[in-house]
Amino acid sequence: MRRMLSIMALPLLVVVAIAVMASVYIVDVREKALVLRFGEVVNVREEPGLGFKLPVIDRVVRYDARILGLQTDPMEVTPLDDRRLVVDAFARWQIADAVTFRRAVGEGGIDFAQQRLGGIMTNAIRGVLGSVPSTTVLSDDRTALMNRIRDNARAEADSLGIQIIDVRLTRTDLPEQNLAATYARMRAEREREAADEIARGGEAAQRVRATADRTVVELTSDARRQAEIIRGEADAQRNAIYADAFGRDPEFFAFTRSMTAYERALQAGNSSVVLSPDGEFFSYLGTGGQSGTSPVAVPPEVAAAVPPDAPSSHEVAQEAAAQAAAAAA
C-alpha cells in the first residue's frame, strides 16, 4: 500500500514542482517585466528580483531597461536658403513607461519601436533644420539645433512610452552631386577675395610710394633751397669781404687777385698760355718781383693774420715766374 502511494505521489510531486517553476519568474537588473493575462497587463515589475504569476494563464514579457541607441539613415534636408544637405543623427533613448510602450508597439517589441522612433527623429530633424539657413547647420556650434531636435522628438516619443535622452548630429554634408560645383564656387569666391586684397594692397602701395616720392621731392627742394640760401649768404659775405679789402687797399687786392689768377692759369695739366711778358697779366712777374707799379703795402691787420713761416710776396712772385717759364718751355 505504501509502495503504491509512493508511486502515485511521485508524479504529483513532479506536477507540483513544474507548477511552482511555472509560477515563478526572475527579473534581471537590466530588464523591465510585464505580466500579461489573456493579453492584458496585470502586473508591472521594474525592480530586479523574484516574481510570481499564474502558471499557464499568465505570461511574462521582458524589455531592455538600459539606454539604447538609434542611428538614423542619411537623409536630405532643405534649409531656408534652399541649399540641400545630407545629414544623419544618433539618438539615445530608454523605455520610460513599460505599459505604454507595450500598448504602442504590441508584439513588435524593440525592433518595431526603433522603426517608429526613426520616423519621429526624421520628422524632427527635417522640421528643425528646415527653419534655419545652411550656414547654421554647417557651423561648429550646433548644440542649440540638437537640443531643439531632441525636444521636438520627445513630444512624440512620450506617446510610445519612450524617453529620448540625447540627440547628436553625426554628419552634415553636401550631396555628392553638388560637391564639385560647391567647391568650384568656393574656389572662385576665394580667388575673387584674393584678387580684391591684392588690388587693395597695390592701391595702398601706390599711395605709400606717391607719399614717399612727394616727401623726397619736398625734402630735396627744401634742402636745395636752404643750400642756395646758405650759398647766397656766403657769396654775399665773400663779396663784402672782397669789397672791404678792396676799399682798404686796392693795390693789395689787385695783387692777391693776380696771384690767384697765376695759380689757376699755371697749374700743371692746363693748356699752354702764350701772352706778352709786357702785358698786364704778368705785371707782378717782373725781375726781382718788381712791376711797373709801386710795391704793395700790406695792411697791418692782414699782415698780422699771415703766419710767420708763410712765403713772402717776392718768393711767391719768383715761384710764379718759374712756373710760367716752365709752362712756356
PAVO-202518 format. One line per 2 residues: for each residue x, y, z of C-alpha. Coordinates in steps of 0.5 Angstrom, whole numbers, always signed. Layout:
<nodes>
X:Y:Z  ...
</nodes>
This chain:
<nodes>
+0:+0:+0  +5:+5:+2
+9:+3:-4  +3:+4:-8
+2:+11:-5  +10:+13:-6
+9:+11:-14  +3:+16:-14
+6:+21:-10  +12:+22:-15
+8:+24:-21  +4:+29:-16
+11:+32:-14  +13:+33:-21
+7:+36:-23  +7:+41:-17
+15:+42:-18  +13:+44:-25
+7:+49:-23  +12:+52:-18
+17:+53:-23  +12:+56:-28
+9:+61:-23  +16:+64:-21
+20:+69:-26  +26:+73:-25
+27:+80:-27  +34:+82:-28
+37:+89:-26  +38:+90:-34
+30:+89:-35  +23:+91:-34
+18:+86:-34  +10:+86:-35
+6:+80:-33  +0:+79:-38
-6:+75:-37  -10:+74:-44
-6:+80:-47  -8:+85:-41
-2:+88:-37  -4:+85:-30
+3:+87:-26  +9:+91:-28
+16:+89:-25  +21:+94:-26
+26:+92:-20  +30:+86:-20
+28:+80:-16  +24:+74:-16
+16:+75:-18  +10:+70:-18
+5:+69:-24  -1:+64:-25
+2:+58:-29  +0:+57:-36
-5:+63:-36  +0:+69:-34
+6:+71:-39  +12:+75:-37
+14:+80:-43  +21:+83:-42
+24:+89:-44  +31:+92:-44
+31:+98:-39  +38:+100:-41
+40:+106:-45  +39:+104:-52
+42:+108:-59  +39:+109:-65
+43:+111:-71  +38:+115:-77
+39:+113:-84  +43:+119:-88
+37:+124:-91  +37:+130:-95
+34:+136:-92  +33:+143:-95
+35:+149:-90  +32:+156:-91
+37:+158:-97  +35:+152:-101
+42:+149:-100  +41:+142:-100
+45:+138:-94  +46:+131:-93
+45:+129:-85  +44:+124:-80
+44:+123:-73  +45:+119:-67
+40:+119:-61  +40:+115:-54
+33:+113:-51  +30:+109:-46
+24:+106:-44  +20:+110:-39
+14:+107:-38  +13:+100:-40
+6:+99:-40  +5:+105:-45
+11:+102:-49  +7:+95:-49
+1:+98:-52  +4:+103:-57
+9:+97:-60  +5:+91:-58
+8:+85:-60  +13:+89:-64
+18:+90:-59  +24:+94:-59
+25:+93:-67  +18:+96:-68
+20:+102:-63  +26:+103:-67
+22:+104:-73  +17:+108:-70
+23:+113:-67  +27:+113:-73
+21:+116:-76  +20:+121:-71
+27:+123:-71  +27:+124:-78
+21:+129:-78  +24:+133:-72
+31:+134:-76  +27:+136:-82
+23:+141:-78  +29:+144:-74
+34:+144:-80  +29:+147:-85
+28:+153:-81  +35:+155:-81
+40:+157:-86  +45:+152:-88
+51:+156:-85  +48:+155:-78
+47:+148:-80  +55:+147:-82
+57:+151:-77  +61:+148:-71
+56:+151:-65  +50:+146:-67
+48:+145:-60  +42:+149:-60
+40:+146:-66  +41:+139:-63
+37:+141:-57  +31:+143:-61
+31:+137:-65  +31:+133:-58
+25:+137:-55  +21:+136:-61
+22:+129:-62  +21:+128:-54
+14:+130:-55  +12:+125:-60
+16:+120:-57  +13:+120:-50
+6:+117:-53  +11:+111:-54
+13:+111:-47  +20:+113:-49
+24:+118:-46  +29:+121:-51
+36:+123:-47  +40:+126:-52
+41:+127:-60  +47:+129:-64
+48:+131:-71  +54:+126:-73
+54:+128:-81  +52:+135:-84
+55:+135:-91  +53:+137:-98
+50:+132:-103  +56:+128:-107
+53:+131:-114  +54:+138:-111
+61:+138:-108  +64:+139:-114
+60:+145:-116  +60:+148:-109
+68:+147:-109  +69:+151:-115
+64:+156:-113  +68:+157:-106
+75:+157:-110  +72:+162:-115
+70:+166:-108  +77:+166:-105
+80:+168:-112  +76:+174:-112
+77:+176:-105  +85:+175:-106
+85:+179:-112  +81:+184:-108
+86:+184:-103  +92:+184:-108
+88:+190:-111  +87:+194:-105
+95:+192:-103  +97:+195:-110
+93:+202:-108  +96:+202:-101
+103:+201:-104  +102:+207:-110
+99:+211:-104  +105:+210:-100
+110:+210:-106  +107:+217:-108
+107:+220:-101  +115:+218:-100
+116:+221:-107  +113:+227:-105
+117:+227:-99  +123:+226:-102
+122:+232:-107  +120:+236:-102
+126:+235:-97  +130:+235:-103
+127:+242:-105  +128:+245:-98
+135:+242:-98  +137:+246:-104
+133:+252:-102  +137:+252:-96
+143:+251:-100  +142:+256:-104
+141:+261:-99  +147:+259:-95
+151:+260:-101  +148:+266:-103
+149:+269:-96  +157:+266:-96
+157:+270:-103  +155:+276:-100
+160:+275:-94  +165:+274:-99
+164:+280:-103  +163:+284:-97
+170:+282:-95  +173:+283:-102
+169:+290:-102  +172:+292:-96
+179:+289:-97  +179:+293:-104
+177:+299:-101  +182:+299:-95
+188:+298:-100  +186:+297:-108
+193:+295:-110  +194:+290:-105
+187:+287:-107  +190:+287:-114
+196:+284:-112  +192:+278:-109
+187:+277:-115  +193:+277:-119
+197:+271:-115  +190:+267:-115
+190:+268:-123  +197:+266:-124
+196:+260:-119  +190:+258:-123
+193:+259:-130  +200:+256:-129
+197:+249:-126  +200:+243:-129
+196:+240:-134  +193:+246:-136
+194:+249:-144  +200:+253:-145
+198:+260:-145  +202:+265:-150
+202:+272:-147  +207:+278:-148
+211:+279:-142  +210:+286:-142
+202:+285:-141  +198:+287:-135
+197:+279:-133  +205:+279:-132
+206:+286:-129  +208:+282:-122
+213:+277:-125  +218:+282:-127
+225:+282:-125  +226:+282:-118
+219:+281:-117  +218:+289:-119
+213:+291:-123  +211:+298:-126
+207:+300:-120  +210:+301:-113
+211:+296:-108  +204:+294:-105
+204:+296:-98  +200:+290:-94
+195:+293:-89  +197:+292:-81
+191:+287:-80  +193:+283:-86
+200:+282:-84  +198:+280:-77
+194:+275:-80  +199:+272:-84
+203:+266:-81  +211:+267:-79
+213:+262:-84  +209:+264:-90
+213:+266:-96  +214:+273:-98
+211:+276:-104  +218:+276:-107
+218:+269:-106  +211:+268:-109
+213:+272:-115  +219:+268:-116
+215:+262:-116  +210:+264:-121
+215:+266:-125  +219:+260:-125
+212:+256:-127  +211:+261:-132
+218:+259:-135  +217:+252:-135
+210:+253:-138  +213:+257:-144
+218:+252:-145
</nodes>
